[in-house]
Amino acid sequence: MSRVQKGMIAGLAATIAVSALEAANLYFGPWAASFPRLLSVMLQMPDLMAAGWVAHFLVGTFVLGPLFGMLCPGLPTDTPESKGILFAVGAFIVMGLTVAPAVGLLGGRPVGIFFMQAGFGTLAWMIATHAVYGIVLGSVYGRLVERDRRAQAVVGGAPAH
């Protein structure tokens, strides 16, 4: 399995984990503006939260997952989980400094740098959920890499110990 494919699987798992947190936030809270809600505003469809959920799944699975698969070996930490956290929080920083303000300005519904127009609680929530995304992303990706490594050792004739 390629690194991109492993990244997509890990991205899907991480997106599902974060979606469970977002669902709890919406059902029991909201403690902060949810990421799907913010995405629907960024997409200029504030009354159609389903668009935010679709974008959340597409980006988490088909953009961030494969990108992590390609970048993971070069990230400067030791464990897959710490690589995932570094990657996911880095992706949030890039998005918060570029995409979020630009989309808001272009569409007339500004969300601000790091979504600050939604408040500090939302910023803290975004950092926490991106860290969770990164932990799950790295963990699943690392397990897939290790599984392939063990399979290669067995195919090569000697089981790995």
Disulfide bonds with the S-S distance in Angstrom:
none
